[in-house]
Amino acid sequence: WVNRTLIWSDATSLRIHVSALDGTNVRTLISTGLNNPRALTLHPFKGYMFWSDWDPANPRIERASIADGSGRITIASGSSVIQQPNGLTVDFIDNRVFWVDAGLKRVKSANLDGSGRVDVWNLASTHPYALTLFVDRVFVTDWQRARIETARKYKGNDRVTLLINVHQPGDIHAVHPTRQELSQPDVNECVVQNGGCEQLCVNKIASFQCACSSGFT
């Protein structure tokens, strides 16, 4: 809703791409170093994208720029820290990234640079799949127990089962105007006439960047 672009990970080509909302002007952001990409989430107010990788030799969560894939860093890695990172979401209020790990059966969070990592919620789930946030609560889907549960995002307390007998609940999102308005730092230049760009316009903090589809310069 900020950049008005679509970003996705491809587990077959092992790449991360961006395009206009109508699917045109496809550009490759990440083309190397992916093994088994899973979830992907964005922090458009900071210009970051985060993705999880089920690489059996090095399961991890990484971060890079939405604009061009630069500034790539690892947020969490190592089998003692992370095993099967499934869902990802960003807390725009506290500027933290949250993930659910199907191997460790936990919800974890960290600062946007990977520091300050904490265990939020030790799950009884046998296959947690996706998660989302709204205000001070985290919501998790469970494939094996066919349910959706919620708890407080700081310590995992006040746990509530919201729905049961939900057949293999997949992704989950909290949709509310405040999720799109919090901490907006600047004006999105791409909103007006695509920022004057011929193909892709990518909003950046206090500026913007025109980008070409892959194969164009």
C-alpha positions as CSV (number, residue, x, y, z in Angstrom):
1,W,0.0,0.0,0.0
2,V,3.1,2.3,0.3
3,N,5.2,1.4,-2.7
4,R,2.3,0.0,-4.7
5,T,4.5,-2.9,-5.9
6,L,4.2,-6.6,-5.5
7,I,7.2,-8.5,-4.0
8,W,7.4,-12.3,-3.8
9,S,9.9,-15.2,-3.3
10,D,10.1,-18.1,-5.8
11,A,11.1,-21.4,-4.4
12,T,11.6,-22.9,-7.9
13,S,13.9,-20.2,-9.4
14,L,15.3,-19.4,-5.9
15,R,14.8,-15.7,-6.4
16,I,13.0,-12.7,-5.0
17,H,11.2,-10.5,-7.5
18,V,9.3,-7.2,-7.6
19,S,6.7,-6.0,-10.1
20,A,4.0,-3.4,-10.5
21,L,0.6,-4.4,-9.0
22,D,-0.6,-5.5,-12.4
23,G,2.3,-8.0,-12.8
24,T,4.2,-5.9,-15.4
25,N,7.8,-4.6,-15.1
26,V,9.2,-7.6,-13.2
27,R,12.6,-7.0,-11.6
28,T,14.8,-9.5,-9.7
29,L,15.9,-8.2,-6.3
30,I,17.7,-11.3,-5.0
31,S,19.2,-13.9,-7.3
32,T,21.8,-15.7,-5.2
33,G,22.2,-17.4,-1.9
34,L,18.6,-18.8,-1.6
35,N,18.1,-22.4,-0.8
36,N,14.4,-22.9,0.2
37,P,12.7,-19.5,0.7
38,R,9.5,-19.6,2.6
39,A,7.8,-16.5,4.0
40,L,8.4,-12.9,3.1
41,T,7.2,-9.7,4.8
42,L,7.9,-6.0,4.4
43,H,8.6,-2.9,6.5
44,P,7.8,-0.3,3.9
45,F,8.3,2.6,6.4
46,K,11.9,1.5,6.8
47,G,12.4,0.2,3.3
48,Y,13.2,-3.4,4.3
49,M,12.0,-6.8,3.2
50,F,12.5,-9.9,5.4
51,W,12.4,-13.5,4.3
52,S,12.8,-17.0,5.9
53,D,14.9,-19.8,4.3
54,W,14.5,-23.5,5.3
55,D,18.0,-24.3,4.1
56,P,18.8,-27.5,6.0
57,A,22.4,-26.6,6.3
58,N,21.7,-23.1,7.4
59,P,18.1,-22.2,8.3
60,R,17.9,-18.4,8.6
61,I,16.0,-15.1,8.3
62,E,17.5,-12.4,6.1
63,R,16.9,-8.7,5.4
64,A,17.5,-6.5,2.4
65,S,16.4,-3.3,0.8
66,I,13.0,-3.2,-0.9
67,A,14.4,-0.8,-3.5
68,D,17.2,-3.0,-5.0
69,G,18.0,-5.9,-2.7
70,S,21.1,-4.2,-1.3
71,G,22.3,-4.1,2.3
72,R,21.6,-7.8,2.7
73,I,22.1,-9.1,6.3
74,T,21.2,-12.2,8.3
75,I,18.8,-11.6,11.2
76,A,18.8,-15.0,12.7
77,S,20.7,-18.3,11.8
78,G,22.0,-21.5,13.3
79,S,20.1,-24.6,14.2
80,S,20.2,-23.8,18.0
81,V,18.4,-20.5,17.2
82,I,16.2,-21.3,14.3
83,Q,15.2,-24.5,12.5
84,Q,12.1,-24.3,10.3
85,P,11.2,-20.6,10.1
86,N,7.7,-20.4,8.7
87,G,5.6,-17.2,9.1
88,L,7.1,-13.7,9.4
89,T,5.5,-10.4,10.3
90,V,6.7,-6.9,11.3
91,D,5.7,-5.0,14.3
92,F,5.5,-1.4,13.1
93,I,4.9,0.0,16.6
94,D,8.1,-1.4,18.2
95,N,10.1,-1.9,15.0
96,R,10.7,-5.6,15.5
97,V,10.4,-8.7,13.3
98,F,8.4,-11.7,14.6
99,W,8.6,-15.3,13.3
100,V,7.1,-18.7,14.1
101,D,9.4,-21.7,14.0
102,A,7.9,-25.1,13.2
103,G,11.0,-26.9,14.3
104,L,11.5,-25.3,17.7
105,K,7.7,-24.7,18.1
106,R,8.2,-21.1,19.2
107,V,7.3,-17.6,18.4
108,K,10.4,-15.4,18.5
109,S,11.2,-11.7,17.8
110,A,14.2,-9.5,17.3
111,N,15.0,-5.9,16.4
112,L,15.2,-5.1,12.7
113,D,19.0,-5.8,12.7
114,G,18.7,-9.1,14.5
115,S,19.8,-7.9,17.9
116,G,17.6,-8.2,21.1
117,R,16.3,-11.6,20.1
118,V,13.7,-13.1,22.5
119,D,11.5,-16.1,22.8
120,V,7.9,-14.9,23.0
121,W,5.8,-18.0,23.1
122,N,6.6,-21.7,23.5
123,L,3.8,-23.4,21.6
124,A,2.0,-26.6,22.3
125,S,1.5,-26.7,18.5
126,T,3.0,-29.5,16.4
127,H,3.1,-27.5,13.2
128,P,2.7,-23.7,13.6
129,Y,2.5,-22.2,10.2
130,A,1.8,-18.5,10.0
131,L,1.5,-15.5,12.2
132,T,0.4,-11.9,12.3
133,L,0.2,-9.0,14.7
134,F,-2.3,-6.5,15.8
135,V,-1.6,-3.9,18.5
136,D,-0.2,-6.0,21.4
137,R,-1.3,-9.4,20.3
138,V,0.3,-12.1,18.1
139,F,-1.9,-14.6,16.2
140,V,-0.7,-18.0,15.1
141,T,-2.2,-20.7,12.8
142,D,-1.6,-24.4,13.6
143,W,-1.8,-27.0,10.8
144,Q,-1.8,-30.1,12.9
145,R,-4.3,-29.0,15.6
146,A,-6.4,-27.1,13.1
147,R,-6.8,-23.9,15.0
148,I,-5.9,-20.3,15.4
149,E,-4.5,-19.0,18.7
150,T,-3.5,-15.6,20.1
151,A,-1.3,-14.3,22.9
152,R,0.3,-11.1,24.1
153,K,3.3,-10.2,21.9
154,Y,5.8,-9.4,24.6
155,K,5.7,-12.5,26.9
156,G,3.2,-14.9,25.2
157,N,0.8,-14.7,28.1
158,D,-3.0,-14.4,28.1
159,R,-3.4,-17.2,25.5
160,V,-6.7,-17.7,23.8
161,T,-7.9,-20.2,21.2
162,L,-9.9,-18.2,18.7
163,L,-11.0,-21.0,16.2
164,I,-10.9,-24.8,16.1
165,N,-11.5,-27.3,13.4
166,V,-10.0,-25.1,10.8
167,H,-8.6,-27.4,8.1
168,Q,-4.9,-26.6,7.6
169,P,-5.1,-22.9,8.2
170,G,-2.4,-21.3,6.0
171,D,-1.5,-17.6,6.0
172,I,-3.1,-15.0,8.3
173,H,-3.1,-11.2,8.2
174,A,-4.6,-8.5,10.4
175,V,-6.1,-5.8,8.2
176,H,-6.8,-2.4,9.8
177,P,-6.2,1.2,8.9
178,T,-3.7,1.6,11.8
179,R,-1.5,-1.1,10.3
180,Q,-1.1,1.2,7.3
181,E,-0.7,4.5,9.1
182,L,1.7,3.9,12.0
183,S,5.1,5.6,11.8
184,Q,4.9,6.8,8.3
185,P,8.0,8.9,8.0
186,D,7.5,10.8,4.7
187,V,5.5,11.4,1.6
188,N,5.3,8.6,-1.0
189,E,6.4,10.3,-4.2
190,C,5.4,7.2,-6.2
191,V,1.7,7.9,-5.7
192,V,1.5,10.8,-8.1
193,Q,2.1,9.7,-11.8
194,N,4.3,6.9,-10.7
195,G,6.9,9.4,-9.5
196,G,7.6,10.3,-13.2
197,C,9.2,6.8,-13.6
198,E,8.7,4.9,-16.9
199,Q,8.6,1.5,-15.2
200,L,8.9,0.8,-11.5
201,C,8.8,3.6,-8.8
202,V,10.2,2.5,-5.4
203,N,9.6,4.8,-2.5
204,K,12.5,5.3,-0.1
205,I,12.9,7.3,3.1
206,A,12.8,11.0,2.1
207,S,13.2,10.1,-1.6
208,F,12.3,7.6,-4.3
209,Q,14.0,5.5,-6.9
210,C,13.1,4.6,-10.5
211,A,13.9,1.0,-11.4
212,C,13.8,-0.9,-14.7
213,S,12.5,-4.4,-15.3
214,S,15.1,-7.1,-15.5
215,G,16.8,-6.9,-18.9
216,F,16.3,-3.2,-19.2
217,T,18.7,-0.4,-18.2
